[in-house]
């Protein structure tokens, strides 16, 4: 085993894909929002009549291109939030570090009895079988392989 930690996080291409999808999706949604609001106002059972009227009124003030640009900017913000909230896991022979957003959890090997993937979650338990961390991961296979490679007990 080497001392070099294995770091599992969102790949750069995935980050770019998220930003592209949120920019396009946000731009398209906001550009077509006045049309969607107008259609929804025709339905008698739809709530939020005043916000929908506001969305229709915005269409009279701004061009569809301006709405698309505003939606794209909102999409950039949404993409940043998605990427920022994706967990990063670092596994070494001596410690396990998990960072999600601004929260960072650091576990020394001496305080952990088991670190395992259970279902779709990374679960870390101490020697008294108290759950220290239970976190949903999309990179389960990579984290499980890193835990095995660094010799962490996975019960």
Kinemage of the C-alpha trace (Angstrom):
@kinemage 1
@onewidth
@group {chain A} dominant
@subgroup {mainchain}
@vectorlist {calphas} color= white
{ca unk a 1} P 0.000 0.000 0.000
{ca unk a 2} L 1.210 3.484 -0.847
{ca unk a 3} L 0.650 6.572 1.270
{ca unk a 4} L -0.698 8.493 -1.701
{ca unk a 5} L -4.447 9.043 -1.133
{ca unk a 6} L -6.996 8.035 -3.726
{ca unk a 7} L -9.310 10.987 -4.418
{ca unk a 8} L -12.742 10.343 -5.905
{ca unk a 9} L -14.692 13.386 -7.046
{ca unk a 10} L -16.783 14.618 -9.949
{ca unk a 11} L -14.804 14.440 -13.180
{ca unk a 12} L -14.137 17.657 -15.081
{ca unk a 13} L -16.203 16.456 -18.064
{ca unk a 14} L -19.149 15.753 -15.744
{ca unk a 15} L -18.826 19.234 -14.235
{ca unk a 16} L -18.834 20.805 -17.695
{ca unk a 17} L -21.829 18.660 -18.675
{ca unk a 18} L -23.734 19.833 -15.599
{ca unk a 19} L -22.997 23.484 -16.419
{ca unk a 20} L -24.003 23.067 -20.071
{ca unk a 21} L -27.242 21.293 -19.115
{ca unk a 22} L -28.197 23.859 -16.475
{ca unk a 23} L -27.413 26.832 -18.721
{ca unk a 24} L -29.399 25.419 -21.650
{ca unk a 25} L -32.199 24.187 -19.408
{ca unk a 26} L -32.423 27.468 -17.486
{ca unk a 27} L -32.337 29.527 -20.656
{ca unk a 28} L -35.023 27.450 -22.354
{ca unk a 29} L -37.232 27.348 -19.264
{ca unk a 30} L -37.157 31.095 -18.634
{ca unk a 31} L -37.522 31.896 -22.352
{ca unk a 32} L -40.671 29.763 -22.596
{ca unk a 33} L -41.967 30.624 -19.102
{ca unk a 34} L -44.377 33.355 -20.318
{ca unk a 35} L -45.910 30.965 -22.856
{ca unk a 36} L -46.198 28.233 -20.246
{ca unk a 37} L -47.714 30.687 -17.747
{ca unk a 38} L -50.270 31.848 -20.336
{ca unk a 39} L -51.289 28.248 -21.003
{ca unk a 40} L -51.531 27.485 -17.275
{ca unk a 41} L -53.725 30.552 -16.694
{ca unk a 42} L -56.307 29.037 -19.048
{ca unk a 43} L -56.728 26.050 -16.730
{ca unk a 44} L -59.289 26.716 -13.983
{ca unk a 45} L -57.673 24.503 -11.338
{ca unk a 46} L -54.124 25.912 -11.399
{ca unk a 47} L -53.117 27.868 -8.277
{ca unk a 48} L -50.731 30.853 -8.106
{ca unk a 49} L -52.666 33.046 -10.494
{ca unk a 50} L -50.802 36.262 -9.618
{ca unk a 51} L -47.251 34.884 -10.125
{ca unk a 52} L -48.380 33.435 -13.455
{ca unk a 53} L -49.777 36.812 -14.511
{ca unk a 54} L -46.417 38.360 -13.568
{ca unk a 55} L -44.625 35.835 -15.798
{ca unk a 56} L -46.933 36.740 -18.696
{ca unk a 57} L -46.321 40.459 -18.066
{ca unk a 58} L -42.542 39.940 -18.150
{ca unk a 59} L -42.917 38.691 -21.721
{ca unk a 60} L -44.316 42.101 -22.700
{ca unk a 61} L -41.302 43.909 -21.199
{ca unk a 62} L -38.395 41.685 -22.294
{ca unk a 63} L -37.533 39.894 -25.511
{ca unk a 64} L -37.256 36.094 -25.573
{ca unk a 65} L -33.485 36.463 -26.007
{ca unk a 66} L -33.222 38.557 -22.855
{ca unk a 67} L -35.288 35.963 -20.994
{ca unk a 68} L -33.018 33.199 -22.317
{ca unk a 69} L -29.915 35.083 -21.137
{ca unk a 70} L -31.452 35.597 -17.681
{ca unk a 71} L -32.325 31.895 -17.553
{ca unk a 72} L -28.811 30.964 -18.641
{ca unk a 73} L -27.333 33.067 -15.841
{ca unk a 74} L -29.671 31.394 -13.358
{ca unk a 75} L -28.553 28.062 -14.833
{ca unk a 76} L -24.900 28.928 -14.155
{ca unk a 77} L -25.813 29.539 -10.513
{ca unk a 78} L -27.728 26.267 -10.353
{ca unk a 79} L -24.848 24.392 -11.956
{ca unk a 80} L -22.424 25.835 -9.438
{ca unk a 81} L -24.657 24.705 -6.570
{ca unk a 82} L -24.909 21.189 -8.011
{ca unk a 83} L -21.158 20.826 -8.555
{ca unk a 84} L -20.294 22.397 -5.194
{ca unk a 85} L -22.608 19.995 -3.337
{ca unk a 86} L -21.163 16.849 -4.953
{ca unk a 87} L -19.111 14.888 -2.387
{ca unk a 88} L -15.359 14.364 -2.671
{ca unk a 89} L -13.875 11.293 -0.969
{ca unk a 90} L -10.167 10.877 -0.215
{ca unk a 91} L -8.991 7.462 0.985
{ca unk a 92} L -5.499 6.789 2.275
{ca unk a 93} L -4.042 4.076 4.456
{ca unk a 94} L -4.293 6.332 7.525
{ca unk a 95} L -7.435 8.402 7.035
{ca unk a 96} L -10.712 8.841 5.249
{ca unk a 97} L -11.762 12.375 4.307
{ca unk a 98} L -15.222 13.195 2.957
{ca unk a 99} L -16.124 16.701 1.862
{ca unk a 100} L -19.598 17.707 0.731
{ca unk a 101} L -20.128 21.377 0.099
{ca unk a 102} L -18.589 23.255 3.002
{ca unk a 103} L -18.730 20.316 5.407
{ca unk a 104} L -15.599 18.235 5.827
{ca unk a 105} L -15.495 14.949 7.744
{ca unk a 106} L -12.072 13.516 8.597
{ca unk a 107} L -11.734 10.058 10.143
{ca unk a 108} L -8.468 8.582 11.371
{ca unk a 109} L -8.135 4.859 10.794
{ca unk a 110} L -7.842 4.318 14.568
{ca unk a 111} L -11.341 5.701 15.186
{ca unk a 112} L -13.102 3.702 12.442
{ca unk a 113} L -14.178 0.080 12.700
{ca unk a 114} L -15.936 -0.162 9.344
{ca unk a 115} L -16.173 2.003 6.277
{ca unk a 116} L -18.442 0.448 3.680
{ca unk a 117} L -20.844 1.041 0.870
{ca unk a 118} L -24.318 -0.023 1.997
{ca unk a 119} L -26.900 0.391 -0.710
{ca unk a 120} L -26.244 3.787 -2.252
{ca unk a 121} L -24.537 5.209 0.833
{ca unk a 122} L -21.075 5.411 2.338
{ca unk a 123} L -21.410 4.338 5.966
{ca unk a 124} L -18.643 4.871 8.517
{ca unk a 125} L -18.941 3.289 11.980
{ca unk a 126} L -16.687 3.587 15.019
{ca unk a 127} L -15.475 0.843 17.360
{ca unk a 128} L -18.686 1.060 19.424
{ca unk a 129} L -20.779 0.559 16.260
{ca unk a 130} L -21.948 4.173 16.309
{ca unk a 131} L -22.641 5.567 12.871
{ca unk a 132} L -20.268 8.462 12.223
{ca unk a 133} L -21.302 9.141 8.640
{ca unk a 134} L -24.079 8.043 6.305
{ca unk a 135} L -23.814 9.805 2.950
{ca unk a 136} L -25.411 9.114 -0.426
{ca unk a 137} L -22.809 8.715 -3.182
{ca unk a 138} L -23.009 8.451 -6.947
{ca unk a 139} L -19.409 7.160 -7.131
{ca unk a 140} L -20.075 4.056 -5.016
{ca unk a 141} L -17.978 1.607 -7.049
{ca unk a 142} L -14.942 3.869 -7.120
{ca unk a 143} L -15.130 4.519 -3.371
{ca unk a 144} L -15.593 0.808 -2.590
{ca unk a 145} L -12.568 -0.053 -4.752
{ca unk a 146} L -10.479 2.639 -3.015
{ca unk a 147} L -11.509 1.374 0.438
{ca unk a 148} L -10.526 -2.183 -0.537
{ca unk a 149} L -7.238 -1.044 -2.061
{ca unk a 150} L -6.241 0.894 1.074
{ca unk a 151} L -7.227 -1.998 3.371
{ca unk a 152} L -10.202 -0.455 5.151
{ca unk a 153} L -12.503 -2.969 6.833
{ca unk a 154} L -15.757 -3.327 4.974
{ca unk a 155} L -18.159 -5.535 6.860
